[in-house]
Amino acid sequence: MIYALAILLPSVALWIDGQRISACLNLIVCGVSAYYALTLTMFAPLLAGPVHALVLIHLTSATRSGRRQASAVAATPAVRRKGRKGAG
């Protein structure tokens, strides 16, 4: 759902995802790309805002899932191995 919102309204999607500074930066990127799209009659710059939002949302979700996996591994109890002192 957040990815669809990132394509349609990239700044709002970043704001909902908790990336306030990136949302403000995305507004600037969208404004500059809209200016170039209207003055140069090239519509490819209009993709800069949604692509920027999609990449950032994907990277933060990957970071969050990596943190979840790391905390799950840390929560498992360590198996004690017998060393030289406890072998006898």
Contacts in CASP RR format, 6 or more apart in sequence:
PFRMAT RR
TARGET T0000
AUTHOR 0000-0000-0000
METHOD contacts of the structure
MODEL  1
MIYALAILLPSVALWIDGQRISACLNLIVCGVSAYYALTLTMFAPLLAGP
VHALVLIHLTSATRSGRRQASAVAATPAVRRKGRKGAG
2 13 0 8 1.000
2 16 0 8 1.000
2 17 0 8 1.000
2 57 0 8 1.000
3 54 0 8 1.000
3 57 0 8 1.000
3 58 0 8 1.000
5 12 0 8 1.000
5 13 0 8 1.000
5 16 0 8 1.000
6 13 0 8 1.000
6 14 0 8 1.000
6 50 0 8 1.000
6 53 0 8 1.000
6 54 0 8 1.000
6 57 0 8 1.000
7 50 0 8 1.000
7 53 0 8 1.000
7 54 0 8 1.000
8 50 0 8 1.000
10 26 0 8 1.000
10 30 0 8 1.000
10 49 0 8 1.000
10 50 0 8 1.000
10 52 0 8 1.000
10 53 0 8 1.000
10 54 0 8 1.000
11 23 0 8 1.000
11 24 0 8 1.000
11 26 0 8 1.000
11 27 0 8 1.000
11 30 0 8 1.000
11 53 0 8 1.000
12 23 0 8 1.000
13 53 0 8 1.000
13 57 0 8 1.000
14 20 0 8 1.000
14 22 0 8 1.000
14 23 0 8 1.000
14 26 0 8 1.000
14 53 0 8 1.000
14 56 0 8 1.000
14 57 0 8 1.000
15 23 0 8 1.000
17 56 0 8 1.000
17 57 0 8 1.000
17 60 0 8 1.000
19 56 0 8 1.000
19 57 0 8 1.000
19 60 0 8 1.000
22 52 0 8 1.000
22 53 0 8 1.000
22 56 0 8 1.000
25 52 0 8 1.000
26 49 0 8 1.000
26 52 0 8 1.000
26 53 0 8 1.000
29 48 0 8 1.000
29 49 0 8 1.000
29 52 0 8 1.000
30 48 0 8 1.000
30 49 0 8 1.000
32 45 0 8 1.000
33 45 0 8 1.000
33 46 0 8 1.000
33 47 0 8 1.000
33 48 0 8 1.000
33 49 0 8 1.000
34 45 0 8 1.000
34 46 0 8 1.000
36 42 0 8 1.000
36 45 0 8 1.000
37 43 0 8 1.000
37 44 0 8 1.000
37 45 0 8 1.000
37 46 0 8 1.000
END
